[in-house]
Amino acid sequence: ETGSEDIDILPNGLAFISSGLKYPGVKSPRPDKPGEIFLMDLNEDNPRAVELRISRGFDLASFNPHGISTYID
């Protein structure tokens, strides 16, 4: 509902999507909703974005993702 801000696609076809970026002074369609990270498997016939659960103890109220990147070791 708030649109995606960035996407990072791994070589195996998994895509991580950040969503919910809010800029100060810019009206947000859902100002009380924290940011989110979604996962999409692009190998599926009908891929769909699934919200990832963020660990307890993380400050979700202030989560405002701007960009996303992955590191493969």
Secondary structure, 3 states (H helix, E strand, C coil): CCCEEEEEECCCCEEEEEECCCCCCCCCCCCCCCCEEEEEECCCCCCCCEECCCCCCCCHHHCCCCCCCCCCC
